[in-house]
Amino acid sequence: MKTTSRSICAVVLLLVVTACDINITGPTIDNTNTNTNTIEIHDIGAFTPSPTPSAPVATPTGGSEVPVNIPANARQIAEAVPQSYITKSCEDTYGASSWTYLDSVILALRKSDTRWGYLIKSSGSISHDVIAYRATSDNIGAWAVDIIIDYCGNSKFGWNVVGFDAAAQWTATRF
């Protein structure tokens, strides 16, 4: 009987120890770059992303803290905008750019977070294929996301999180 009791205790102890080694974790969220484009991103201007902060850091302008990353649901919101608008984003029949796609993506994103807007390039013009997520309380300091792969080529949706730039300019409207 002692041998049987010891065997049962050993099995129970082994099960308890094994159960303690199981590591259960929740879901993870990341903003993985899905851009497979080998063409240089041309519409960013002098955007020079800083390394992704590991924790919120103070902005150089004394504004609010920099978000560690852009909202996790942003890609799904942007991807839900009709893709047929992308093909018209480069030029219409009169040679002028159509803002329908970019405006629609930003409008959709701003419904859940008003920090989304347009990226102002170093030339002072608005990027035609890169959007911005404002990271401060003013218009300086933003995350950039390239949302059109092969702009003015075989354009299609993309989600390339370019990074955070403390000097990047952001605007809520194009006007």
LINBEL-V841267 format. One record per residue. RES is the residue in one small letter. PSI is psi in radians with two decimals (none if undefined). NEAR is the number of other ideal C-beta (glycine too) atoms within 8 Angstrom. Layout:
RES,PSI,NEAR + RES,PSI,NEAR
This chain:
m,-0.67,4 + k,-0.66,5 + t,-0.73,6 + t,-0.75,7 + s,-0.75,8 + r,-0.69,8 + s,-0.75,8 + i,-0.76,8 + c,-0.69,8 + a,-0.73,8 + v,-0.78,8 + v,-0.78,8 + l,-0.73,8 + l,-0.73,8 + l,-0.71,8 + v,-0.81,8 + v,-0.74,8 + t,-0.74,8 + a,-0.59,7 + c,-0.39,6 + d,-0.10,6 + i,2.23,6 + n,1.96,4 + i,2.18,3 + t,2.79,4 + g,-3.10,3 + p,2.63,3 + t,2.60,5 + i,2.30,5 + d,2.89,4 + n,1.11,11 + t,2.37,4 + n,2.11,7 + t,0.16,7 + n,2.10,9 + t,0.19,5 + n,2.28,9 + t,-0.05,3 + i,2.44,7 + e,2.44,3 + i,1.97,10 + h,-0.28,6 + d,0.43,11 + i,-0.35,13 + g,-2.34,8 + a,0.50,6 + f,2.10,13 + t,1.61,6 + p,2.47,9 + s,2.86,9 + p,2.58,5 + t,2.16,8 + p,2.53,10 + s,-0.26,4 + a,2.80,5 + p,2.41,7 + v,2.67,7 + a,2.52,6 + t,2.70,15 + p,-0.33,7 + t,0.02,9 + g,0.22,5 + g,-2.76,9 + s,3.04,5 + e,2.64,7 + v,2.22,13 + p,2.49,10 + v,-0.58,8 + n,2.98,7 + i,2.79,10 + p,2.43,7 + a,-0.51,7 + n,-0.01,7 + a,-0.75,14 + r,-0.80,8 + q,-0.67,7 + i,-0.83,12 + a,-0.69,14 + e,-0.38,8 + a,-0.25,6 + v,2.41,11 + p,2.16,5 + q,-0.32,7 + s,-0.41,6 + y,-0.45,12 + i,-0.74,11 + t,-0.37,7 + k,0.00,10 + s,-0.38,16 + c,-1.14,10 + e,2.52,7 + d,-2.99,8 + t,-0.30,3 + y,0.09,4 + g,0.11,5 + a,2.53,6 + s,2.52,8 + s,2.27,11 + w,0.09,8 + t,-0.84,9 + y,-0.91,13 + l,-0.79,13 + d,-0.72,9 + s,-0.71,11 + v,-0.83,12 + i,-0.72,12 + l,-0.78,8 + a,-0.76,11 + l,-0.65,13 + r,-0.31,11 + k,-0.53,6 + s,-0.30,7 + d,1.95,9 + t,0.05,5 + r,-0.20,8 + w,2.49,12 + g,-2.73,14 + y,2.55,14 + l,2.21,16 + i,2.13,12 + k,2.95,13 + s,-0.41,6 + s,-0.17,5 + g,-0.15,5 + s,2.88,6 + i,2.39,9 + s,2.47,13 + h,-0.21,11 + d,0.07,10 + v,2.27,15 + i,2.94,16 + a,2.52,16 + y,1.92,17 + r,2.27,11 + a,0.04,11 + t,-3.11,13 + s,-0.09,6 + d,-2.79,7 + n,0.24,7 + i,2.28,14 + g,1.88,17 + a,2.72,15 + w,2.45,13 + a,2.45,18 + v,2.04,14 + d,2.04,14 + i,-0.07,13 + i,2.01,14 + i,2.40,12 + d,0.89,10 + y,2.29,12 + c,0.36,6 + g,-2.15,6 + n,1.14,4 + s,2.39,12 + k,2.89,9 + f,2.47,10 + g,2.93,11 + w,1.42,13 + n,1.76,13 + v,1.82,10 + v,-0.67,12 + g,-3.03,10 + f,2.41,14 + d,2.08,12 + a,-0.38,10 + a,-0.05,7 + a,2.45,14 + q,2.48,9 + w,2.57,15 + t,2.55,11 + a,-0.44,7 + t,2.84,6 + r,-0.20,7 + f,none,2
